[in-house]
Amino acid sequence: MSRLLESYAAGRWVAADDDGRPVHDASTGEEVARLSSSGLDLGAMVRHAKTVGGPAVRSMTFHERAAALKALAKHLMADKDSLYPISHQTGATTRDSAVDIDGGIGTVFSYASKGARELPNDTVYLDGRPESLGRGGTFVGQHVFTSRPGVAVQVNAFNFPVWGMLEKLAPAFLAGMPTIVKPAAQTAYLTEEVVRRIVGSGLLPEGSLQLLAGSPEGLLDELTVHDVVGFTGSAHTAGLLRNHPQVLHGGVQLGVEADSLNCSILGPDVGPDDPEHDLFVRGLVTEMTVKAGQKCTAIRRAIVPRAAVDGVVEAVVARLEKIGVGDPRHDDVRMGALVSLDQREEVRKAIQSLRASSDIVHGDPDHVSLVAGDAERGAFLSPVLLRATDGAVEPHDVEPFGPVSTVLAYDTVDDAVALAARGKGSLVGSLVTHDPDVARRVVLGLAPWHGRILVLDRDDAAEAAAAGGHGSPLPVLVHGGPGRAGGGEELGGVRGVLHHMQRTAIQASPNLLTTITGRWTTGAARRDDPVHPFRKSLAELRVGDTITSAPREVSRADIDHFAEFTGDTFYAHTDPEAAAANPLFGGIVAHGYLVVSLAAGLFVDPDPGPVLANFGVDDLRFLTPVKAGDTIAVTLTVKQVTPRTNADYGEVRWDAVVTNAEDAPVATYDVLTLVAKTWPQV
């Protein structure tokens, strides 16, 4: 008997109290492992996540969590090649395995980078600017995101046992939530191996990741408000989850990625000799054969201008005939097996349903010629291409989760959009065109029905292919879709992190809001100090530290010199008559950038010190014109201090307000500087 997979629960590896059920090699039929969760205390897993994992992760700042993810990604990448032989047992070729293994690790890297660059070195994320709630400035509002004291439960599909786990784990961890992973039975042995490596590394706090190897029956009963379930699988199972009492009444948040009849549309502008024609054909064949078509993003419907159908079918068939099918451990195999014999039967049934309104133009669902492997024991299936008749219904209703696609003809652009919409909501659609008008019309028509749209032409083809093409979800873009696709939304960079957090509107005085958020709010107290804030290291600076400059007159000579020196001779700065005729100015005014430049001269300390560099200005606004002879002054306040965990300096955001002699603001902006953590630096 093969090894019984173990769950990682409440800080230890736990074996079931029975022999479990067998899981087989997709290509050879040999027993790989056995699986069961009998006797596992699911309540203890949830309690461990909430009492041990949650507090540990929430005590870390976003930057500390990002650093942990980066270290984890490096750890997994260092030994990723040893995962490939295990992945081959799932029916995946080396190329398929790279999509799953390397893609999953790459997603962790991406989120680590996003966390370090786009999130604060804090546990609170501010959403937007403060809102004034009163005329006097003593009552303000601010939206904030904070970590939920719950657990993220992920119920994953069989097709991506590594990527599927890591793409959900990374944003949840960054958000401060512990995770319980429930992998699909057919490929749970690969997920278990990766979890063993993560736990063994000690890079994530105990309790932040647990593994449920076996049935999740009863797990949702243990969940309550603030808990999040991320489900990837069939629409049928999603429907059962949506009707679970804890989802309906217990406050459990459910995200679903379900069935998806994705499409690719060939633009009416594309001829057989255009590069876009080949891009369309290659994209379709790739999506039919990568992971043996077992991808939620695979192209199920190829929507083609009627006059181009014969040429497209001929070109696709020619490429499919070169696809070697068989055991993925063989070098000449381009497409491996489906995950199991049961899955192959499901795909055969779907093909039979499609044949009610479509003809097979390539492949035989019942027979396959193999490069290597045993056709009786392995779950092999020939790539199958169908051609639909006009008015076909089944291609828009039946998802064959395998190497199967159907070609449909359209007459007008509106027809193409209508055909795509009949899929009732998809994860991804693609349009292959070089015509800008076609691109706009089709994309705006498809957008309400798709979570992501790839517009492909000769200009972006190379980089699009390097990014994975039609079928590859990217960590920086949302992954999900409306309607049939489940209505969920995963990934999307920081959006995927905030999805796991609670957004709350805070109403308070500027002083209290500053304390709560860690960012200085307009109207809050400032701290004047005889020590110039540019002489303070990061360790010495405090939010609210302020310098107010002496005034400076802006002369006509200053304006003339700036115009001549920069070449900015806009009439408002150089032509008195034209400037006087402009109702906004009423005469010669200073350049806005001259005002900002003079303001810098008013607050900058010239000597070497802890301020190492100015790396930007945010939200610059010019509010009131400055005329020749006006005086300006600047008030500079420390708005936010963000230490960098991997450097001997950090970022300081300064609130800058430039005022005139009447104390009216003429310019407002944020100054961004890099400041040494200590000074002198050691």
N, C-alpha and C positions, 0 to 999 in steps of 0.2 A: 504494500500500500504506500502511496506517495505521502509527502509531508503534509501535515495539517497546518494550514495557515493560521497565524495567531493575530489577535487584535491587540492594539496597544491601548490600554484602558487604565485610567487612574494611576498612572506612573509605572505600570509594569506590563510585560507581554503576557497575554492570557490565552490559553488554548481552550477550545470548546470541550464540553464534557461528553461529546459523542464523536463518531468517526467522520461526520460530515459527508458532503456529496462531492463527486469527482469533478475536476475541471481538466479539459483536454487540450493538447496541442492542436491548434487549428489546422495544421498541415499534415500531421502524421496520425492524429487520433490518439496518441499516447497520453496516459494520465500524467498531468503535470503537478497537480496539487489537489488537496481536498479542502472544503470550505464549510464552516459552520460557526454560528455565534451562539449556539445553545449554551445556556448557563451564564451568559455574560450579563452583568448588572448594568443596564443602560442608564438607570438613574444615577448610579455612582459616577459614570462617565460625565454626565451633564453637571453634576455637583462639583466634580474635580475641575472641569473647565471653568466653572463660575467662581469657585473659591480659591483655586490655585493658579490656573492659567490666566484668567482674566485680570486679577489684580497685578500679576507680574508684568503682563504686556502693557496694561494701562499706566503703570508706573514709569514706563519708558517714554521718552519724547518721540516725535515723528522721526527725527534724525537718528536716534538710537535704534529704532525699529528698522529704518532703512539700512543702517550699517549692518544689522544682524542679517537682513535679507541678502545683502551683497556678499557677506561672508558665506552664507549658505549656498548661494549660487556658485561661488568659486569652488566650494567644497564638492558640490555635485558635478560641476563641470570637469573637475580634475580626474574623476573616475567614471565618466559617463559611458565610455566605450564598453565597460563591463556590463552595462545594462542592455546592450544591443542583442546578445544571444537570447536573453530572456524575452525581449520584445519580439524576436523572430517566432517565438512559440505562439504569439497571438495572431500570426499570419502576416505580420508586417514585414515588408522589405526593408533594406537598409535605408532607402530614401524615406519610406513611411516612418521608420523609427526616428529618423532625424527630425521630422516634423513634430513628433510627439515628445521625444526626450530633449533634444536641443531647443525646440520651440518652447517647451515648458521652462527650462532653465533660463532661456533668454527673456521670458516674461518676468521672471523673478528679478533678473538684472534690471530690466526696464523699470519695474516698480521701485526698486532700490534707488535708482537714479532720480525718478520722479519725486520720491519722498525727500531726498536730500536737497533737490533743487527748487521744488515748488511748495513744499510744506514747511512750516516754521519749526524751529528747534524747541517745541512746546507740545503740550497735549491738547491745545485748543486751536481750532482753525476758524478764522474770521471769514464770514461770507459777505462780501461786498463792503461798502462804506457805511459809516454811521449815518443814521437818519435823524434829522432834527425833529423833535416832537413838540416843540414849543417855541415861542417867539424870543424868549430871553436867553436861550442857549443853555438852560440849566437842566433840561430833560431831553435825553437822547435815546436812540434805540440802535441795536446792533444784532445781526443774525450771527450765531456761532454754531459750530459743529463740535460735539463732544462724543466720547466713546460710550457706547451702550454697554451696560453690565450684563451682557448676554453671551450666547455662543453661536457661532456660525456653523451650521450643519450643511455639508455638501453631499448630495446624492448624485453620483457621477455615472456617465455612460461608459460602455465597454470600449469605445473606439479610441479614446485617448487617455489611457490609464495614468500617464505622467502629466502631460499638459493639462488635462482636465482638472487634476488636483491642484497643481501649482498656480494655475491662472485664477483659481478661487482663493487659495491660501494667501497669496501675496497681498492683495488689497485688503482682505479681512485682517491680516496681521498688522498692516500699516494703520488700519483704523482702530486697533486696540482690542480686537476680538479674538478669542481662542477658537480653534476649529476642530470639528469632529468630521472625519472623512469616511464616507461609506462608498467604496468603489463597486462597480458592477462585478458580478460573480465571474464572468467569463475571463476577465483579465486582472482579477484582484491580486494575483501573485506578483505582478510587476509593480503595482502600487505598493504592496506590502514591502517589497524590497527597497523602494525609494524611501518609504517612511522609516524603515530600519536605519537607513543611512542618515536621515535627518535627525532622528532621535539620538543615534550614536554619536553624532557630531557635537552635541551639547550646545549648539549655537542658538537655539531657540529656548526660551524659558520652559520649564516643565509645565505641562498642562496646556500649552498653547497649541499643541497638535496631538490628536488622538486618532486611532484607526479602528473602525468597526468592520471587521472582515466577516461578512455573513449577512443574514437578514436584518433589516432595520425595523422589523415589526415591533411596535411599542415605543420607538424612539420619540416620535412626535408627541406622544402622550406626556413625555417628560419635559416638554418645552413650554415656554410661557412668554409673556411680554418681553420685548427686547431681543428675543432670539430670532435668528434669520436662517431660513432654509433656502439653499440654492440647488435647484433640481435641473438635471439635464437628462432627457429621456423621451419617452413616448407621450403623446397628448392624452392617451387613456390614463396612464399613471398620474400625469399632471392633474387630470380631472379629479382623481381620487384624493390627491393631496389638497387640492383647493377646497374640498368639502370636509376636510378633517376638522373636528371641533376646535382644536387649538388654533387653526388658521382662521376659522370663521368667527370664533368668540374669544380665543385666548390671547390675541395680540401677536401671534407669531407672523413674521413677515415672510412671504413666499415669493421667490423669484424663479421663473420657469423659462427654460429653453427647450422647446418641443419640436414637433414635426415641421419640416420646411421644404416646400417645393420651389427651390431656388431656380432662377432662370438666367439665361444669357441671351441678349438680343443683338443680332447683327444689323447694323444700320443700313437703311435703304441706299445710302451713298456708296457702299462698299462693293467694288467689283472683284471678280475672281483673281485679277492680277495685282490688286492692292495689298500692301503689307497687312492691313487690318483683317483681310480674309484669312490669312494664315494664322494670325493671332487668335481669331475666333476658334478656328479648328483645333489648334494646339491647346487652347484653354479648355475646350470641351473634353478632349481626350485625356488631358491631365486630370480633370476633376472626375472623370469616370473611373480612372485607374488608380490614383493615389489612395492608399488605404482600402483598395478594392471597392472604391465608391462608398465606403462606410464613414461618411462625413456629413455632419449636419449642414455643412455649407456647400456640398457638392451640387453641380448643375444637373437638375432633373428635367428641365425643359429648355430646349434650344429653339428660340423663336427667330425665324429666318424669313426674309422677303420671299414671296412665292417664286419669283423668277430665279432665286439663288438656291432653292432647296436641293435640286439635283446635284449641283456642284458641291455644296456643303456635305451632303450625304456621301458622295463619292470620295471626297478628301478625308472625311472622318474615318470611313471604312478602311481606306488605304493605310491610315496610321494605326488603327486598331489591329489590323492584320499583322503588324510588326510587334505587338505586345506579347511577350512571352509570359505565360501564366504557370505558376507552380510553387514549389516549396521556396520560401524567400531566402533560405540559406544558400541557394544555388546562384552563382554569379550571373547567369543569363536570364534570370527571372525578373520581369519588370512589374508584375502584379502578383501579389500573394493570395492567400486564402481569405475567405470570410471568417469571422471569428469562431463560428461553430457550424455543425451540420444543421442544427435547428435554425440558425439565422439564414443559412442557404435556402432552406425550405420556405421561410418567410418571404425571401426575395423572389423565389420561383412563383409563389402565389401572387405576389404583386405584379409580376410580369404577365401572368395569365390574365389578371384583371385588365391590364393595359391593352392586351391584345383584342379586347372587345371593340376598340376603336382605332387600333394602330397595328401596323405590320412590322414584323422584325426584318430589318435590312442587314443586320450583322449579328452573329452570335447564335448559340443554341443553349437555352437555359438548362437542358437536360444532359448535354454532352460538352466536354471541354478537352482540347488537346493540350497536354502538359509538357512543359520543358523538363520538369523534374517533379517527382512526387507521386503519391498514390491517389488516383481519382476516386477510389472507393472510400478511403479512410479520411482524406482531407476534404475540407469544406471549400473546394474550388468551384469557380463559376466563370464562364466565359463572359467578357464584356458584351453587353447587349444594347444595340442601338435600334430604336423603333422610329417609324414615321407615321405621324397621326393623320387621320382623315379630317376633313373640315367638320367642325362642330363636335369634335371629340371632347368628352367630358372627363374620362378617367385620368388623363395626364395631370389634370388640375386637382384631383382628389386623392390619388393613390401615390404614396411615397415608397418606391422600391429602395430600401436602404442597402444598396450594393452598386455594382458597376453598370448602371442602367441609366439611359437618358432617352428622351423622346424629342424628335424634331417636329416643330409645328410651323405652318406657313402663315404669314400675315400679308395683308394688302396695303395698309396705310400705317403711318406712325401711331395713329389713335388705336388701330386694331392691335398693334404690338403691345401698347400700354394696357389695353383691356385684357388681353390674354395673360399678361403678367399678373394683373390684379386678381385674376380668377384663382390664383394660388392662395388667396385669403390671408396673405401676410407671410413674409419670408425673412430669413436672416440676411440674405445678401442677393443682390441682382447685379449683373454686369451688362454694360452696353459697349459694343465695339463699333466706333464711328470716328471719322475724321472731320465731320461736319458740325460746326459749333451750334447751328440752329437745331439740328437733330438732337445734339447732346442736351441742350436746354429743355426742349420739349419733352423728351423721353424721361430725363432725370426728374423734372418736376412732376411728371405723371406717375413715376415709380415711387417717389420718396414716401408718400403716405403708407405704402405697402411694404416697405423694406427698412431694415435697420442699418444697412450699409449698401452703398452702390459704388461699384468700380466702373469708371469710364476709361476705356482702354483705346489707345491709338498708337501710331508709330512713335510719337514723341515721348510717351511715358512707359513704353513697353518694357524696356530693359530694367528700369528701376522697379516697376510693378512686379516683374517676375522675381527679382531679387527679394522683394518683400513678401513673396508667397503667392501673389496673384489673387484670383477670385476667391479661392477657398480658404485662405489663411486669415483668421482673426488676428488683429494686431493689438498689442497691449495699450497703445495710445488712442485707439478708436473704440467706440462702443461695439459690443457684440451682443446681439439680441434682435428681436423683431416683433412686430405687432401681430395680432390675430392668431392664426394657426401656429406661428412660431413661438407663441407663449407670452408675449408682452413683456419679457424680461429685458434687463440691460446689465451686461457685465463689462469688465475691462473699462476702456475709455479713460485711461490715465487716472488723474486725481478723482474724476467722477466715480470710478469704481471704489475708491476709498470712502468717499463721502456717502455713497450708497449704504454703507454699513454703519454710518454714524447718525446721531440724532441732531437735527437742526432745531435750534431754539432761538426765539426772539427775546433779547434782553433789553429791558427798559430801566434806565437808571440815570443818575447824575453823571456828568463827565468824569468827576473824580472817582466815583465808584466803578464806572465802566472801565476806566483805565486800569484799576486794580484787578478787576475780574478778568479782563482780556489780555493784560500784559502789553497792550499797545496804547500809547498816549492818545487821548481823544481831545479834539478841539474844545476848549472851554475848561479843561482840567487845569489844576494848579501846575505852575512851572517852578523850577528850583533855580534861582540865580546863585551862582557860585563865583567867587573871585578867580577861581582856577578856570581858564578857558577850557571848554569841553574837548577841544582838539588836543589838549595836553593830557587827557585822561585815557588810560587803557580800557579795553573791553571790560576788565574786571572792576574798574572804578566807575564806569559810566552807569547812570541810572536813568530809567525812563522819566522824562520831565526835565532833565538837565537842560538849561537854556542859556543862550547868549543873545543880548540885544545890542545891535551895533550903534555907533554914532551915525548921524545923518550925513548925507553927501549930496551936493548939488549936481544935477545933470545939466551941463552947459550945452549951448549950441555948438561950441567947438568939439565937445565930446561926440555929439551926433554926427557932425560933418566928418570927423576923423574916422569914426566907425564905418560910415558909408563908404568913404574912400578906401579904407584899409580892407574891408570885406568884399566890396563890390556890390553891396546891397544898397542900390540907389533908388529904391521904391519912392514914388513921389511924395508920400507922407513924411519922408525924412529929408527931402532935398528940394522940393518945389513949394514955396510958401503959398502961392496963389492956389494951386491945385489942392494942397493940404487944407487950406481954409475952406474950400468949397465942399470938402467931404464932411457930412454931418457927424461922423463918428469922431473926427479929430479936431476940426476947427482951427488948424494950424499945424506947424511942424511939431512932430512928436518923436520921441526916442524909439529906436528899434527895441522890440521886446527882448531880443537876445542881448542887446546892450545892457538893458536893465538887469537881466539875470547875471551877466558877466560882472557888472559893477557890484551887484549884491554879493557875489562870491568874494570880491576883493574886500568887502566890509566884514565878512565873518571868518575868512580863512586865516589860520595862524601860519606864518611863513616858515617857521623852523622845523627841522626834522622831528618827528614825534610818532605817537602811536597810530595816527591816521596815515595809512599806507597808500590809499588810492581812492579816487572818486570813480565809481563804475557805472553811474547812470543818474538820470533824473526821471521821475515818474509824475504823471498827472499835472504837467505844466499848463497853467492857464494864465492868460493876460486879462486882467479885469478892468483896469482903468488906464487910459493913455497917460504917459508921462511927457509933459511938454518941457521945452527948454527953459531952464531956470527953476524947475521943480526940484525938491529935495526928496531923497528916498532913504529908508533905513530898513534893516532886515532883522527879524526875530527867528532864531534857529533853535529848535527844540528836539531833543532825542525822543523819537517816536517809538522805535522798536529796536531791541538788541537781540541779535541771533548768532550765537557762537556756532562755529563749524566744528563738528566732532573730529574731522580728519585733517585739521590745519591749525596753525598757531595764531590764527586771526579769525574774526567773525564779521558779520555784516551789521551795520548800523543804518537805520532809516531815520532821517531828520525831517521834521516838518519845517518848511521855510515859508515865511510870509513877508513879502516886501510891501511896505506902506509908504504913502506920501506924507507931506507936511500936515495934512488934515487927518492923519492916521487912518486913511482909507486904504484897503488892500489894492495894490496895483498888480501883483503877481503872487500866485501860490503854487507850490510844488513840493515834492519829496526829493531830498538829496540822498543818494545811496553811496556809502563809503565802506571800505574795508579797514578794520581797526585791529591792531595787534592785541592779543589777549593780555599780554604783560608788556611793560616798557620800563627800562630798556629790555629788548628781547634777549632771552638767554637760550 
